């Protein structure tokens, strides 16, 4: 696996830990912490997705389409790779839309004191998180088992280094609302 792919896989692990923290806050009915965690998860997933959309996916597709005769098996994977990336992009859209909704619900609960309203809102967020979690495991397996691995096969060493630098740059783009120690 290339360094850029390793960085993204490590980011999957960090996102998984953050998702567990979010679920704990939700199970504790902690509105403030739930809001902070869902907002942070949304932002971190957004930069992760941006790194994949802007850098990883285009580079892998370019590498697969230009593979030479020594990599005939890679060229044969082009339709499968294109299809996988289309599905991954669809998943990304789903995750971002669902998380935007969860953030909106959490934000609306911050200044609410009525327990019934809070309970209904937190349950809505729990359902969204459950739906995301159901799709996320398969999604990450496709990324790590297919697309991330291809980057190390179809890209030259120089291209891999450049890709890793661009991915790192995207992952470090912290939205201003988050302090550096939180990010």
N, C-alpha and C positions, 0 to 999 in steps of 0.2 A: 504494500500500500504506500502511496506517495505521502510526503510530509503534509501536504495540504489535506489529503484525505484523512490522515491520522489526526490532524487538528480538528476536522469536522466530526470525526468519530468520538474524540474526547469531549467535544462540545455536546454531542448527544448524551453522554454520561452526565455532564453537568446539568443539562436540561432535565434529565431524568430525576436527579436529586432535587432540583427546584420544583418539579411537578409533585414529588412526594411531600415537600414542605407545604405546597399549596393545599394538597389533600388533607394534611394534618390540620392546617388552619381552618379549612372548611369543616372538618369533622369536629373541631373544637368550637364551631360557631363563632369564630373570631373575625368579625367584619373587617376591621382595620388591617389585620395581617393578611387576610384573604385578598383584599383589594391590592395591597402592596405586592403580594406574591403573584397574583394573576397578571398584574400590569408588568412586572419584571419578566415573567415567563413570556408574555406576548412580545415584549421588546427584544428579548434575547433570541427568541425563535425568529423574529423578523430579520435580524441581522444575519442569522444563520441561513435563512432562506435566500436572502439577498446575495450572500456569498456563493450559494449554489447556482442561483439563476444567472447572475452576472458573470461568473467565472468558471465554476466547475462544469456545469452542464455544457456550455458552449465549447469549452476546451476538449472535453471528452468526445463530443460529437465530431468536432473537427479532427481529432486524433483518429477516431474510428473510420471516418470517411477517407482519410489519406493513408491508412495503413498499407504497407507495401506487401509484396508477395510472401515475405517471411511471416506475415501476420494475416494470412488468408482467413483464419478462424475468427479474427476480430472483425474483418469486413463482413463476414457472414452474420455477425451479431448486430449489424446496423439496424435492421428493422426492430429487433428485440430491444435494443438500447433506446431507440427513438420512442418506442411504445412505453418503456419503463419511465423515461423522462417525462413524457406526457402525463402519465399517471401520478408521478411525483409532484408535478406542477399542480395538478388537480387537488391532490392532498394538501399541498401548501395553501391553495386558495381556501379550502375547507377549514384548515387550522386557523388561518388569519381571520376569516369571517366569524368563526365560532368564538375565538378569543376576544375579538372586538366586542361581541355581544356580552361576553362574560365580564369584561372590563366595564362596560356601560352599566350592567346590573350592579356590580360591586361598587362602582362610584356612586350610584344612586342610593345605596344603603348606608353610606358613611355617616350621614346626619339623621338617620331614621332611628326612632326609639321603640316603635311598635314591634313587638316580638313576632307577630304573625307575618308582617311584611318582611321582616328580616329573614324569618324561616323560609318563606316562599322564595325570596331572592337567592338565598344560599343554596336552596334545593335546585333552583334553575342553573346556578353555576356548577353545582356538583354534577348535574346531568350533562352539561356541556363538557366538563372535564372528563367524564366517563366516555363520552363519544369520541373525544380526541384521543384518549388513551387506547381505546379499542383499535383505532386506525394507525396509531403511531408506531406500535411494535412492528407490524408488517412493513410499514413505510421505511423505518430505519433499517430493517433487514435488507430491503431491496437496495437502498442507498449503499449500505456498507458492503453487502455481498456482491453487488454488480457494479454500480457506477463508481464508487470510490476505488474499487480494485482496478477498474479499467484505466483510471487516471495513471496508475503506476505502470501500466502495460503499453498504452498507446502514446504517451507523452515522453519526449526526450528528458534527460536529466535537467537540462536548462529550463525547459518548459515546466517541469515539476517544481523547480525552485521558484520560478516566477509565479506560478499558480499558488504555491504556499504563501508567498508574500502578499499576494492580492487577497487571499482568503483571510489571512491574519489581519490585514488592514480592515476588511469588512467586519470581522468579529469584534474588533476593538472600537468600532464606531458607537460610542455610548451616547444615547439620547441625553440631552442636558438635564432632564428631570431626575436622573439617577446620579447619586454621588459615586465617586470612583470606588469607594470601599464597598458599595452595594453591588456594583457591576461585576 
